[in-house]
């Protein structure tokens, strides 16, 4: 037994000897300061790679689309009454900007969009919360909200212009009607989708009805609410165009309508592209607010 025990100890000491020697060497090594990070090191960081990929992919798609647009306009659809290459659209935009006409149209449409969407957010969030927390209110108005949401605004716009005139107010009313229902419906859905266990926990701590609404239901409905706002912005841009097509003195929709009537295809594309850029900018701003407000959410990706 003694010999077996001695052999086991000998083997263990042999295995531990290199480790102890390495540890001793590490203790004798001088302490070195970390070298400052360079741009190459920053490029290898995961955050930098993700941000670069997030910009690189849409920019690659944009370049392909713009080059394809120019080639199609020059070699495929060469009739100027049906299509225009990107270079002609750019020249038309420069000319409209030089005369000041494009700035006027942008300002009018942007004013109508901001006013209509702002009122839609205030009313849609308030009404959505009321409908979401009250079963009785939902039973009274849900059918009519669905009916109004399904009603095409093309049928309502002439009536609004007749009531409110051809100024900014009627166009803002059209934008309000197009943007309010996505916000209202998503907010109400978010309030109703609040986890019942969270409400039960709040009730177990003797929380009042007001505290449950403000501390539990409203924070839980924020993702739905912000999604509704993003959808409302997109629909609001459609409302701007619809309102300005029926009666207006200025605006991007008015520019599109007059350019189409005079077969000015480059100017028509200028109006369409400006509306698209406006929509992308406002949507990106809403996404930025959503990211800041929902930092606790982990993004899901299958890439």
C-alpha positions as CSV (number, residue, x, y, z in Angstrom):
1,X,0.0,0.0,0.0
2,X,2.8,2.4,0.8
3,X,4.4,1.8,-2.6
4,X,1.1,2.4,-4.4
5,X,0.6,5.6,-2.4
6,X,4.1,6.8,-3.2
7,X,3.6,6.2,-6.9
8,X,0.3,8.1,-7.0
9,X,1.9,11.1,-5.2
10,X,4.9,11.0,-7.6
11,X,2.6,11.1,-10.7
12,X,0.6,14.0,-9.2
13,X,3.8,15.9,-8.4
14,X,5.0,15.4,-12.0
15,X,1.7,16.7,-13.4
16,X,1.7,19.7,-11.1
17,X,5.3,20.7,-11.7
18,X,4.9,22.3,-15.1
19,X,1.9,24.3,-13.8
20,X,3.8,25.5,-10.8
21,X,6.8,26.5,-12.9
22,X,4.6,28.4,-15.4
23,X,2.9,30.2,-12.5
24,X,6.2,31.2,-11.0
25,X,7.3,32.5,-14.4
26,X,4.1,34.5,-14.7
27,X,4.7,36.0,-11.3
28,X,8.2,37.0,-12.3
29,X,7.0,38.7,-15.6
30,X,7.0,42.5,-15.5
31,X,3.6,44.2,-15.7
32,X,3.1,45.9,-19.1
33,X,0.5,48.6,-19.8
34,X,-2.0,48.0,-22.5
35,X,-1.3,49.7,-25.8
36,X,-3.8,52.3,-26.9
37,X,-6.4,50.9,-29.3
38,X,-6.0,51.8,-33.0
39,X,-8.5,52.2,-35.7
40,X,-7.8,48.6,-36.8
41,X,-8.7,47.4,-33.3
42,X,-11.9,49.5,-33.3
43,X,-12.8,48.0,-36.7
44,X,-12.6,44.5,-35.1
45,X,-15.0,45.3,-32.4
46,X,-18.4,43.7,-32.8
47,X,-20.3,47.0,-32.3
48,X,-18.4,48.7,-35.1
49,X,-18.9,45.7,-37.4
50,X,-22.7,45.7,-36.8
51,X,-23.0,49.4,-37.4
52,X,-20.9,49.2,-40.6
53,X,-23.0,46.3,-41.8
54,X,-26.2,48.2,-41.0
55,X,-25.1,51.0,-43.2
56,X,-23.3,49.0,-45.9
57,X,-26.2,46.8,-46.9
58,X,-28.9,49.5,-47.6
59,X,-26.3,51.7,-49.3
60,X,-25.3,48.8,-51.6
61,X,-29.0,48.3,-52.5
62,X,-29.4,52.1,-53.1
63,X,-26.4,52.2,-55.5
64,X,-27.8,49.2,-57.4
65,X,-31.2,50.8,-57.7
66,X,-29.9,54.2,-58.8
67,X,-27.6,52.7,-61.4
68,X,-30.4,50.5,-62.7
69,X,-32.7,53.5,-62.9
70,X,-30.2,55.4,-65.0
71,X,-29.6,52.5,-67.3
72,X,-33.2,51.7,-67.8
73,X,-34.0,55.3,-68.6
74,X,-31.3,55.6,-71.2
75,X,-31.5,52.2,-72.9
76,X,-34.8,50.5,-72.2
77,X,-37.6,53.1,-71.5
78,X,-36.4,55.8,-73.8
79,X,-39.7,57.6,-74.4
80,X,-39.6,60.8,-72.3
81,X,-43.4,60.7,-71.8
82,X,-43.3,57.5,-69.8
83,X,-39.9,57.5,-68.0
84,X,-36.9,59.7,-67.2
85,X,-33.4,58.7,-66.3
86,X,-32.0,59.7,-62.9
87,X,-29.7,62.3,-64.4
88,X,-32.7,64.2,-65.9
89,X,-34.6,63.9,-62.6
90,X,-31.5,65.4,-60.8
91,X,-31.4,68.3,-63.2
92,X,-35.1,69.0,-62.7
93,X,-34.7,69.0,-58.9
94,X,-31.8,71.5,-59.2
95,X,-33.9,73.7,-61.4
96,X,-36.9,73.6,-59.0
97,X,-34.6,74.3,-56.1
98,X,-33.0,77.2,-57.8
99,X,-36.3,78.9,-58.5
100,X,-37.5,78.2,-54.9
101,X,-40.5,76.2,-56.0
102,X,-39.3,72.9,-54.5
103,X,-38.7,74.5,-51.1
104,X,-42.2,75.9,-51.0
105,X,-43.8,72.5,-51.9
106,X,-41.6,70.7,-49.3
107,X,-42.5,73.2,-46.5
108,X,-46.3,73.0,-47.2
109,X,-46.4,69.2,-47.3
110,X,-44.1,68.9,-44.2
111,X,-46.3,71.3,-42.3
112,X,-49.5,69.4,-43.1
113,X,-47.8,66.1,-42.2
114,X,-46.4,67.2,-38.9
115,X,-49.6,68.9,-37.8
116,X,-51.8,66.0,-38.8
117,X,-49.5,63.3,-37.3
118,X,-49.0,65.2,-34.0
119,X,-52.8,65.5,-33.5
120,X,-53.2,61.8,-34.5
121,X,-50.6,60.7,-31.9
122,X,-52.2,62.7,-29.1
123,X,-55.8,61.5,-29.9
124,X,-54.8,58.0,-30.9
125,X,-52.8,57.3,-27.8
126,X,-55.5,58.7,-25.5
127,X,-58.4,56.9,-27.2
128,X,-56.4,53.7,-27.5
129,X,-55.7,53.6,-23.8
130,X,-59.3,54.3,-23.0
131,X,-60.5,51.6,-25.3
132,X,-57.9,49.1,-24.1
133,X,-58.7,49.5,-20.4
134,X,-62.5,49.6,-20.7
135,X,-64.4,46.6,-22.0
136,X,-67.6,48.7,-22.1
137,X,-66.0,51.5,-24.1
138,X,-64.6,48.9,-26.5
139,X,-68.0,47.4,-27.1
140,X,-69.5,50.8,-27.9
141,X,-67.0,52.0,-30.4
142,X,-64.9,49.1,-31.8
143,X,-67.3,48.4,-34.7
144,X,-67.3,52.0,-35.8
145,X,-63.5,52.4,-35.6
146,X,-63.1,49.3,-37.8
147,X,-65.7,50.8,-40.3
148,X,-63.9,54.1,-40.4
149,X,-60.5,52.4,-40.7
150,X,-61.7,50.4,-43.7
151,X,-63.3,53.4,-45.4
152,X,-61.2,54.7,-48.4
153,X,-60.2,58.3,-47.8
154,X,-60.5,59.2,-51.4
155,X,-64.3,59.2,-50.8
156,X,-63.9,61.5,-47.7
157,X,-61.3,64.0,-48.9
158,X,-63.6,66.1,-51.2
159,X,-66.0,66.5,-48.3
160,X,-63.3,67.7,-45.9
161,X,-62.0,70.1,-48.5
162,X,-65.6,71.4,-49.0
163,X,-65.9,71.9,-45.2
164,X,-62.5,73.2,-44.4
165,X,-61.3,74.8,-47.7
166,X,-58.2,74.2,-49.8
167,X,-55.7,75.4,-47.2
168,X,-53.5,73.6,-44.8
169,X,-56.3,72.7,-42.3
170,X,-58.1,70.4,-44.7
171,X,-54.9,68.6,-45.6
172,X,-53.9,68.2,-42.0
173,X,-57.4,66.8,-41.3
174,X,-56.9,64.2,-44.1
175,X,-53.5,63.3,-42.6
176,X,-55.1,63.0,-39.2
177,X,-57.7,60.5,-40.5
178,X,-55.1,58.4,-42.3
179,X,-52.6,58.3,-39.3
180,X,-54.9,58.1,-36.3
181,X,-56.3,54.6,-36.7
182,X,-53.0,52.6,-36.8
183,X,-51.9,54.5,-33.6
184,X,-55.3,53.9,-31.9
185,X,-55.6,50.2,-32.8
186,X,-52.0,49.4,-31.9
187,X,-52.2,51.2,-28.6
188,X,-55.4,49.5,-27.6
189,X,-53.9,46.1,-28.6
190,X,-50.9,46.8,-26.5
191,X,-52.9,47.7,-23.4
192,X,-55.0,44.6,-23.8
193,X,-51.9,42.5,-24.3
194,X,-50.5,43.4,-20.9
195,X,-49.4,40.3,-19.0
196,X,-52.1,39.3,-16.5
197,X,-49.5,38.2,-14.0
198,X,-48.1,41.7,-13.9
199,X,-51.5,43.1,-13.1
200,X,-52.1,40.4,-10.4
201,X,-48.7,41.3,-8.8
202,X,-49.6,45.0,-8.7
203,X,-53.0,44.1,-7.2
204,X,-51.4,41.9,-4.6
205,X,-49.4,45.0,-3.5
206,X,-52.7,47.0,-3.2
207,X,-52.1,49.1,-6.2
208,X,-55.0,51.4,-7.2
209,X,-56.6,51.3,-10.7
210,X,-54.8,54.4,-11.7
211,X,-51.4,53.0,-10.6
212,X,-52.0,49.8,-12.5
213,X,-52.8,51.8,-15.7
214,X,-49.9,54.2,-15.4
215,X,-47.3,51.9,-13.9
216,X,-48.1,48.6,-15.6
217,X,-50.4,48.9,-18.7
218,X,-48.9,52.0,-20.3
219,X,-45.2,50.8,-20.1
220,X,-46.3,47.4,-21.4
221,X,-48.1,49.0,-24.4
222,X,-45.1,51.3,-25.4
223,X,-43.8,48.9,-28.1
224,X,-47.2,48.6,-29.7
225,X,-47.7,52.4,-29.4
226,X,-44.4,53.2,-31.2
227,X,-45.1,50.7,-33.9
228,X,-48.5,52.4,-34.5
229,X,-46.8,55.7,-34.7
230,X,-44.4,54.4,-37.4
231,X,-47.3,53.1,-39.4
232,X,-49.2,56.3,-38.9
233,X,-46.3,58.3,-40.4
234,X,-46.3,56.2,-43.5
235,X,-50.1,56.5,-43.9
236,X,-49.9,60.2,-43.1
237,X,-47.7,60.7,-46.2
238,X,-50.3,59.0,-48.3
239,X,-52.9,61.4,-46.8
240,X,-50.8,64.4,-47.8
241,X,-50.7,63.3,-51.4
242,X,-54.4,62.4,-51.5
243,X,-55.4,65.8,-49.9
244,X,-53.2,67.8,-52.3
245,X,-54.4,65.9,-55.4
246,X,-58.0,67.1,-54.9
247,X,-57.4,70.8,-54.2
248,X,-54.3,72.7,-53.3
249,X,-52.1,75.6,-54.3
250,X,-48.8,74.1,-53.3
251,X,-47.3,70.9,-51.9
252,X,-45.6,67.9,-53.2
253,X,-48.9,66.2,-54.1
254,X,-49.8,69.4,-56.1
255,X,-46.4,69.2,-57.8
256,X,-47.0,65.6,-58.8
257,X,-50.5,66.4,-60.0
258,X,-49.4,69.3,-62.2
259,X,-46.3,67.5,-63.5
260,X,-48.5,64.6,-64.5
261,X,-51.0,66.9,-66.3
262,X,-48.2,68.6,-68.3
263,X,-46.3,65.3,-68.9
264,X,-43.2,66.7,-67.0
265,X,-42.0,63.3,-66.0
266,X,-38.7,64.4,-64.3
267,X,-40.6,66.9,-62.1
268,X,-43.1,64.1,-61.3
269,X,-40.2,61.9,-60.1
270,X,-38.8,64.8,-58.1
271,X,-42.0,65.0,-56.1
272,X,-42.2,61.2,-55.6
273,X,-38.6,61.0,-54.5
274,X,-38.9,63.9,-52.1
275,X,-41.9,62.3,-50.4
276,X,-40.0,59.1,-50.2
277,X,-37.0,60.8,-48.5
278,X,-39.3,62.6,-46.1
279,X,-41.0,59.4,-45.2
280,X,-37.7,57.6,-44.6
281,X,-36.3,60.4,-42.5
282,X,-39.4,60.6,-40.3
283,X,-39.5,56.8,-40.0
284,X,-35.8,56.7,-39.0
285,X,-36.5,59.3,-36.4
286,X,-39.3,57.2,-35.0
287,X,-37.1,54.1,-34.9
288,X,-34.4,56.1,-33.0
289,X,-37.0,57.1,-30.4
290,X,-38.1,53.5,-30.2
291,X,-34.6,52.2,-29.7
292,X,-34.0,54.8,-26.9
293,X,-37.3,54.1,-25.2
294,X,-37.0,50.3,-25.5
295,X,-33.3,49.7,-24.6
296,X,-34.3,46.7,-22.5
297,X,-35.5,44.8,-25.5
298,X,-33.0,42.4,-27.1
299,X,-33.2,42.4,-31.0
300,X,-34.0,39.1,-32.5
301,X,-32.0,38.0,-35.6
302,X,-31.7,34.7,-37.5
303,X,-28.6,35.8,-39.5
